[in-house]
Amino acid sequence: MLWRGMQHVLGGYPKLLVKERSMTVLKFYLKRVWKAVLVVGTCLLLQACTEPVTIAKPFEVSRAGQEVSAQFTVGRSGNYSFSLVFVKDNVFEKIKEQQLIWGDSYRDGVGIDINIRVVRDGVLMLNQNVRTAGTFWHQGFRWEGRRFETSLRAVRILNLTPGDYVVEMRTIVDTPAFKGIQTFAEFSYYNPKV
């Protein structure tokens, strides 16, 4: 006796029952695939949302003995830039004067002598005096709710491995040409798009 809507097939199982079993297997398979997609997607989203290190602090570079420091944790190896950020004036004539002092990729401008120290997990990695010169890129910069146009001067670019870091930059000599120029020290992940 056949139930209405079912046909008898070889092996004794009604077609409808075979379809139900196939659907159950398919649902189970889709649940497993969906969970895997959800886990992988969550991991990728968390990795994408993890902000690389970017710390900026005001830095008076016109006087000797001025110091700025930052502490941060590096989760994965990569290049990190330690830079000076010079804020551009709003008046065009003043910007031209500033650019003569800062320099660019073709002219050195007025150099700033800086000592940079990098400590990783309590061990001194770098203690070096550096003469900085020129500016190599420009960027918009936010500080305490205000937006500035700036020029950046690299002090050092280092490849850092995972660990806890303390970085210090200290001016070595007076540089009166920078008096009155708002300057920041920036410690940030560096991944240029080439």
N, C-alpha and C positions, 0 to 999 in steps of 0.2 A: 504494500500500500504506500503510495507516494503522497506526501503532503503537498498541499497546494503551493505552487511557486518553486518547488524543488524537483530536480531531475536526478535520476539515479545514474551514477557513473561507475566506471571500473573501480574495483577495490572496495566497493560497498559504501563509500561516503557520498552523501548528497552534495551537489555543486554548491549550494548555499553555505554549507558547513565548511567546505574547502575555502570559499571566499572569506568567511569569517576568520578562519585560522590565518590566512594570508594577511588579512588586515591587522590582526593582533600582532603578528611578527613585524609587519611594516611599522605599526605604531611604536612598538618596543625599540626598533632600530632608529626611528626618527627621534625618539626621546633621548637615546644615547648620543646621537649626532648633535642634537640641539644643545645638550649639556656640554659637550666638548667645545662647540662653537662659542657658547656662553663663557666658559672658563678661559679659552684662548683670547676671546675678545676683551674680557675684563683685564687680563694681564697686559694686553697691548694698550688698552686705554689708560691703565695706571702708569705704564712706562711713558706714554705720550704726555700724560698730565704732570709727570714729575718735572718740576722746573729745574733747569740747571742753575748752578750757583751764580748769582749776580749780587754783589754788595758794593755800594757806593758810599763814601764818607767824605765830608769836607776836608780839605787839606791845604794848609797855608804853605805854599812852596817858596815864597819870597824870602823867608828867614831860615837860617841854619838851625838845626836841632828840633825841627817840627816833626812829629811822628804820628802815624796813623796805622792801625792794625785791624785785622779781621780774623775771626775764627769760623771755620766751616768744615763740613764733612763731604768728602768725595765718595760717591757710591760706585762709580765706574770710571775706568781709566779714560783720560782725554786731555786735550790741550786747554790750558787756562791762561788767560791774559791778565797781566797786572799793568794797569795803564793810568795815565793822568788824563783827566777830562777837563778841558778848558771851555768855559761858557762864553759864547759869542755875545757881544754887545748888540743893542737894537739899532744903533746908528751906523750907517754904512762906512763913514770916514773912520770911526773907531774900530770897526771890524778890519779894515785895511791895516791899521796900526797893529792890531792884535796879531794878524797873520804874519807880519814881519817879525814879531817877537816869537811866535810859536813855530814858525817855519812850516814846511810842507814836505812832500815826498822828494822835492828837488832842492830845497834849501833847509839847512839845519835850524835856523832861527837861534834863539838864545838857549844854550844848554842848561839843564838842571842836573846837579850831581846828587844822586840818591843812593842810600844803602838799602838793600832789600835782603830780608831774612825770611826763610821758609822753614818751618819746623813741622815734621810729620810724626804723629804719635809720640811726641816728646823727644824726637831725635832731630838735630839740626841737619837739614838737607842742603841749604844754600845760605851763604852770608857773603854778599858781593856788592861792591861799589859799582854803580852804573852811571854813565853820563848820558842822559836822555837828550834827544834832538829830533826836530821835525814833528809833523803830524801826518798820520797815514790814512785816517778815515774820519768821517763825520757821521753824527747820529743825533736823533731826537733823544732827549733825556728828561726823565721826570724826577722831581725831588720835592717832597712835601706838598704835593698837589699842584706844583707849577711845572710847566714844560719849557725846556731850554733847547736851543740849537747849540751843538758843541762840536769841538774838534778833539780827537783822541791822539795821545802820544804813548806809544808802547814803551813800557819799562822793561818787561820780560814776558816771554811766552814760554811756559813750561808744560811738559807732559806730566800729569800727576796721576798716581795710582791710588786705589781706594785707601782711605784712612782719614784721621782727624788732623786738620791743618790749622796752624797759626801763621799768618803772614804779617810782616811789619815792613813799612817803608819809612825812612827817615831822611830828611834833607841834610846835606853835609855842609854846604856853604850858603851864604846869602845870595839871592838872585833878585835884586831890586827891580829888574824889568817886569817881574810878575806881580809887583805890588798893586793891589786893587783888582786883579783879575781873579774872578771866582773860579776855583779849581777843586776838583774832586779826585780822590783815589778810587779806582774801580777794580774790583777783583771779580772776574767772570769767566764762565765757560766760553771757549773760543772754537767755533766751528765755521770757518769761512766757506761760503758757497763759491766754488771756483768754476 
